[in-house]
Amino acid sequence: MFSKDQCLKEEQNPLLQVRILPSNKKKGKKECPGCNQWFGNRHFENHKTKYFRHGNWRCKTSDPQECEVEEDVVLSTNSSTEEIHKSPLVSVIRKKIHQKLNSGLNPVDEQSEDEDEEFWHNLTLADIDEDFNGQDESANDTHYLNNFSHDAINDDNLKKNNFLFICLLEEEGRGEPLLKVVQLQGTKKLYPFKTYCYKSIALTLSSFVQRPDFEEKCEIWRSRRQEPGFLADVFDGNIWREFQRAEKNNFLKNKQNYGMMLNLDWFQPYEHVQYSVGVMYAVILNLPREERFKIKNVILLGIIPDMKKEPSVQTFIGPLIDELKVGWKEGFLLTSYQEKNKETIFKIALMCVGCDIPATRKLCGFLGHGATLGCSKCYKTFPGVLGHKCYGGFDVNEWPSRNLLEHRHNMNVVKSARTQTERDRLESQFGIRYSPIWELDYFDPIRMSIVDPMHNLYQGTAKKIIKIWLQLKILLPEQLEEIQERVDSVNAASNIGSIPRKIASSFGGFTADQWKNWTNIFSIFALIDILPSDDLDVWREFVLASHIITSKFITEPDIRRFEKHILKFCRSFH
């Protein structure tokens, strides 16, 4: 045991007042200011978790002998369940993650880096096994571990950009190890099997507000002319107006308060390899539309590694939801270009989720479109088994809308299920599944999740119609060449975007932009006298609906005309 006069250096921490021995910080010890006991760094964290509450050390009134921890003691594989549940390792790790999220903007000093490295260096297999095998069955199936030492990551750019790396335990792999052991020069190191890269919103926002014109551009919408009945941007919608009223804390009335739209999509980064990566990103809605989607203004939030199949996103959006809670209530203290000498509070709120249907359902807690209650807006049922669903029945009056209050009640019922069988039954009954996004009390997943026209209209409906025509031989292969010739003969304006090519190869490899231009500009002209008149009339209804809904601005009468055309198309197509 070391005495106080042997300490030459005191760590300046207003809450902890922890003193560290001077010799070799990595192997140093800390003195608890409550019971004056000395601990190695990792065991001090365990001690602090047990006795430090609400700014006070409760070990002051305890027997000092009870606080002592032997340096080489780890939980035995024969430990009782009670002993295992007392193990603070998981809570320490989770606490570190929250500290990292809450203080992600502060530069990490050399001392903290050394402590983090020692924390992971000293972990043993017994530590990991005992803590995770002893978890309560009611706890989440997925746990977060923060890989502070970044040993498994070799990308220097990621390290410099202060990414947060989280190790994963797949839901279907309950009980499997989170980390693997690698022997390096006689030393055991722990590496994650899968690594999820997450970057803090606050960190990205901090870099945005350092730009000379960012804050100014985010305020342009306030002086924008708005015509009643015209809808040209998100600023004209009801949700944007609601966030300026008391029901949403007058959120958008204040400067430095920003709305955010979230997107999640999967893609294959390599050719000829079955490897799918998910990317979660967001944009600031306060920016003008011409600025909003520029690469420099896109917030990259997370990169989901290949999991053999698209995984549940509950694990991955957990850190994001934690930050959004802070962004809504307290905000982030940031130094901006306009206020270089003092910190300003910036707040952010999730106002829209815009993805394809599968990703939207996963993020917002709805069942997929293959479920009986497969709609996120209403309670219309889709009878039949998977692969043979009936999506017909277009009497809108028989589609009861989902209600937020009832929806939250149903979500609480699902969460309270005691068994997986009961939970599955309730999810099927209500058409919902728990998602962390429901923890945002201001967010309405029913109204704030959109139907993405790129996937729904073009890479969905338009593509499917062509496929059906070819399968039923309504269109013949030799007719596709004539269609291509007609399209090529058009002297189209240069600003319309991608012109449809490869029509002769069954419309192969069309992008969403090409499907849009094919539908709205070329299709009617190219299909006259080739497609039977009845089929052409049905297709014309879809083209008219598409042309209306993808205009740069629409009016309320336009919306009613869109509804008329799209319903007529759906009812006529059989």
Salt bridges, closest charged atoms under 4 A:
GLU31 OE1 - ARG19 NH2 2.83
GLU45 OE1 - LYS48 NZ 3.35
GLU71 OE2 - LYS29 NZ 3.73
GLU82 OE2 - LYS86 NZ 3.81
GLU115 OE2 - LYS30 NZ 3.05
ASP116 OD1 - LYS96 NZ 3.19
GLU117 OE2 - LYS26 NZ 3.31
ASP127 OD2 - ARG42 NH1 3.33
GLU137 OE1 - ARG174 NH2 3.45
ASP141 OD1 - ARG174 NH1 2.83
ASP213 OD2 - LYS217 NZ 3.08
GLU219 OE1 - ARG222 NE 2.32
GLU227 OE2 - ARG225 NH2 2.64
ASP233 OD1 - ARG292 NH1 3.05
ASP236 OD1 - ARG224 NH1 2.88
GLU242 OE2 - ARG447 NH2 2.93
GLU247 OE2 - ARG245 NE 3.15
GLU271 OE1 - HIS272 NE2 3.75
GLU291 OE2 - LYS217 NZ 3.38
GLU291 OE2 - LYS294 NZ 3.11
GLU310 OE1 - LYS362 NZ 3.19
GLU427 OE1 - ARG433 NE 3.34
GLU439 OE1 - LYS325 NZ 2.63
ASP452 OD2 - HIS455 ND1 2.46
GLU482 OE2 - ARG486 NH2 3.16
ASP488 OD1 - ARG501 NH1 2.78
ASP537 OD1 - ARG540 NH1 2.86
GLU541 OE1 - HIS565 ND1 2.80
GLU541 OE2 - LYS568 NZ 3.62
ASP558 OD1 - ARG561 NH2 2.84
